[in-house]
Amino acid sequence: MSESKMEENKTNENNLSEKLISKIKNYFEERSIKKAVLGLSGGIDSAVVLALLVNTLGKENVTAILMPNSKITKDSSTKDAENLAKKLGVEYFIVSIDSVLEVFEILPWKQNNTAKANLNARARAVVLYNYANSNNCIVAGTGNKSEFYLGYFTKYGDAAADFFPIGALLKKEVRLVAEQLNIGPEFLDKIPSAELWENQEDEKELGLSYSVIDELLPLILKNKEIPKGKEDAAAKLKKIIESTSHKREQPVIITF
């Protein structure tokens, strides 16, 4: 890579948070929308989205909703989320989803672990849209590009949103933006987890680290050569992408 190209890439990285704020601002202005709500989990993705929205809309136009499951969500996650909301000065609510989940215990069939785990994300989506409908605002999603292509999200759960401020960012780029926005180490150093069940960790579940995913994903999407020694990881990643393709598609309308 040439020296000028390296300098250009460095400049782009340095301006990443500024570019995102500008793009988000344009999105809201073009649609005459003034307010947004998001689910704040205590993880780095939602922390970055909250900070971006505050920088774009102003703290008075952003609401964060913390939605713990008392059986799964770590106290530290809720504490970190609450502290960030206080630091940024946004309105926030803590809404336990326990009672929402209890309703599904009456279903007359056996629910597997996947169905139970996904209920957490879908219950949170219901709460977010209830608030959005009641307060004339839109729901900001907190998913990133790495998760999107891995299908690492719940249909009609955390995938239910009106726009995704960091949806074009790889996980490593989310971390970069977090640093630029002065998001603290309690988020940067946290092990990634969707907390859909006890002691769940993203990288263990995926069987791949985000560093490997972020290295290989752009190459796979652009059909570029895979580095030697990374072929097995790339094959695994391709298989995940293919098997979750239905999660990235709109519902099919059967025509005749």
Secondary structure, 3 states (H helix, E strand, C coil): CCHHHHHHHHHHHHCHHHHHHHHHHHHHHHHCCCCEEEECCCCHHHHHHHHHHHHHHCHHHEEEEECCCCCCCCHHHHHHHHHHHHHHCCEEEECCCHHHHHHHHHCCCCCCHHHHHHHHHHHHHHHHHHHHHHHCCEEECCCCHHHHHHCCCCCCCCCCCCECCCCCCCHHHHHHHHHHCCCCHHHHCCCCCCCCCCCCCHHHHHCCCHHHHHHHHHHHHCCCCCCCCCHHHHHHHHHHHHHCHHHHCCCCCCCC
